Amino acid sequence: METKPDAASVALVDGGSVLLVRRARPPAQGLWTLPGGRLEPGETAEECAAREIGEELGLRVARLRPVTQLSVGEARKYRLQVYVTATFEGDVTPSEEIADWRWVPPDAPGELATTPGLGPVLARAMAIAGRR
């Protein structure tokens, strides 16, 4: 039985690329990762994922598919539900939480300072999205 998540993130897929963000604030400040954040009271992980993408990037998402759950943070404090979608609209307009963003091939994160274990998560997300 999986533990109920208290955070969510989304792999946004466009063709053969995924959108990564460099965090401007803790946790993971300065590292490249998937956009997302913590659940608010009464919110499901999927609702959180959609809200965070809207707040952090100004995009609207649909058809979120679950990828995996991870324990993340110091002392594995948070249970993160990762989703993937290729269905989104809008223009990327990053909030102050995002220091930088870029579309990258899913096998390129090795060139960036990323959050731990991001490579396998991206590979799984791309497989679920039917891109690998």
Secondary structure, DSSP 8 states (H G I E B T S, - for coil): -----SEEEEEEEETTEEEEEEESSSSSTT-EE--EEE--TT--HHHHHHHHHHHHH--EEE--EEEEEEEESGGG-EEEEEEEESEEES-----TTEEEEEEE-TT-GGGS-B-TTHHHHHHHHHHHTT--
